[in-house]
Amino acid sequence: MPTVLEALQNRSSKRAYTNEKIPKETLEKILNAAALTPSGANMQPWVTYAITNEEVLKNVGDAVIKKMDEGVLNDQFIQYYPIKWTNPYKKRRIVTGAGLYKHMDVDRKDDITRVQMWKDNFRWFGANTVIFVFTAKANIDEAQGAFIDCGAYMQSIMLAAQDFGIESCPQGSTTEFGKVIARTLDIPENLALLYSVVLGYEDKSSKINAYQPEKVKLGESVTFID
Ligand SMILES: Cc1cc2nc3c(=O)[nH]c(=O)nc-3n(C[C@H](O)[C@H](O)[C@H](O)COP(=O)(O)O)c2cc1C
């Protein structure tokens, strides 16, 4: 069993999975642990759909890909990324994306492969478990606290998964198509999709999973005031 520090160090986003199923009991343990995540006023604003049904996942993926193929750029409840990118974030995004394509020997101008790689998000990278996290629209209408709580919940899921040798990929790509996903899943009207997390057993033979984007050094993000 990894220590928390080891789980933090071992985790990275994985984008290729085997078709091995996560036992229901294990998934329940992960979600029970994640449910211990602290939240402001103990609101526990996450409303979670843990989907392992192959047909349902295919339908959700098909619905998003159809939208993409129609040229729809997003169909979302919340805007995840900045509208105007500024540095150093713009640069980090470019370096991370370019690094992944270089690692995969995909040419910068090869839009077809790049779009295909993005669409892999909606095929869940071959995994058969996806956790969709919603919150009540009323929580985020005029306040942002639920985003903080649900972000912490996301990390709890991914770290708890490490205990069972289960890897993950958080997905803001589903945030961008939250409305079509909610409609396909027939989710109650009062809920908004925040994100999803793919969970599964890593395909160790896959090249893409070896990609490790660079992280900034402590001094770049932390100011100590001693
Ligand atoms: C909220 C959030 C949304 C993300 N969305 C996606 C996504 O849609 N597709 C994807 O492949 N990776 C996605 N990622 C993974 C990031 O690209 C990844 O965390 C980042 O490059 C750092 O790499 P690491 O997770 O391996 O440390 C997302 C990460 C977060 C936290």
The ligand as an SDF file (V2000), in Angstrom:
LIG
                    3D

 31 33  0  0  0  0  0  0  0  0999 V2000
   -9.4840   19.3810  -14.1180 C   0  0  0  0  0  0  0  0  0  0  0  0
   -8.5930   18.6470  -15.0810 C   0  0  0  0  0  0  0  0  0  0  0  0
   -9.0290   18.3990  -16.3580 C   0  0  0  0  0  0  0  0  0  0  0  0
   -8.2560   17.6560  -17.2460 C   0  0  0  0  0  0  0  0  0  0  0  0
   -8.7570   17.3270  -18.4700 N   0  0  0  0  0  0  0  0  0  0  0  0
   -8.1140   16.4420  -19.2590 C   0  0  0  0  0  0  0  0  0  0  0  0
   -8.7320   15.9130  -20.4180 C   0  0  0  0  0  0  0  0  0  0  0  0
   -9.8680   16.2390  -20.7490 O   0  0  0  0  0  0  0  0  0  0  0  0
   -8.0300   15.0250  -21.1490 N   0  0  0  0  0  0  0  0  0  0  0  0
   -6.7840   14.6150  -20.8170 C   0  0  0  0  0  0  0  0  0  0  0  0
   -6.2110   13.7940  -21.5230 O   0  0  0  0  0  0  0  0  0  0  0  0
   -6.1640   15.0900  -19.7040 N   0  0  0  0  0  0  0  0  0  0  0  0
   -6.8180   15.9720  -18.9080 C   0  0  0  0  0  0  0  0  0  0  0  0
   -6.2580   16.4040  -17.7350 N   0  0  0  0  0  0  0  0  0  0  0  0
   -4.9400   15.9110  -17.3520 C   0  0  0  0  0  0  0  0  0  0  0  0
   -3.8770   17.0100  -17.4430 C   0  0  0  0  0  0  0  0  0  0  0  0
   -3.4890   17.1770  -18.7610 O   0  0  0  0  0  0  0  0  0  0  0  0
   -2.7170   16.5540  -16.5440 C   0  0  0  0  0  0  0  0  0  0  0  0
   -3.1530   16.4870  -15.2040 O   0  0  0  0  0  0  0  0  0  0  0  0
   -1.5230   17.5030  -16.6290 C   0  0  0  0  0  0  0  0  0  0  0  0
   -0.9830   17.5220  -17.9170 O   0  0  0  0  0  0  0  0  0  0  0  0
   -0.4440   17.0680  -15.6310 C   0  0  0  0  0  0  0  0  0  0  0  0
   -0.0750   15.7300  -15.8690 O   0  0  0  0  0  0  0  0  0  0  0  0
   -0.1970   14.5910  -14.7890 P   0  0  0  0  0  0  0  0  0  0  0  0
   -1.6680   14.4450  -14.4300 O   0  0  0  0  0  0  0  0  0  0  0  0
    0.3040   13.3650  -15.4810 O   0  0  0  0  0  0  0  0  0  0  0  0
    0.5770   14.9980  -13.6020 O   0  0  0  0  0  0  0  0  0  0  0  0
   -6.9920   17.1950  -16.8570 C   0  0  0  0  0  0  0  0  0  0  0  0
   -6.5370   17.4930  -15.5730 C   0  0  0  0  0  0  0  0  0  0  0  0
   -7.3320   18.1880  -14.6890 C   0  0  0  0  0  0  0  0  0  0  0  0
   -6.8460   18.4170  -13.2920 C   0  0  0  0  0  0  0  0  0  0  0  0
  1  2  1  0
  2  3  1  0
  2 30  2  0
  3  4  2  0
  4  5  1  0
  4 28  1  0
  5  6  2  0
  6  7  1  0
  6 13  1  0
  7  8  2  0
  7  9  1  0
  9 10  1  0
 10 11  2  0
 10 12  1  0
 12 13  2  0
 13 14  1  0
 14 15  1  0
 14 28  1  0
 15 16  1  0
 16 17  1  0
 16 18  1  0
 18 19  1  0
 18 20  1  0
 20 21  1  0
 20 22  1  0
 22 23  1  0
 23 24  1  0
 24 25  2  0
 24 26  1  0
 24 27  1  0
 28 29  2  0
 29 30  1  0
 30 31  1  0
M  END
$$$$
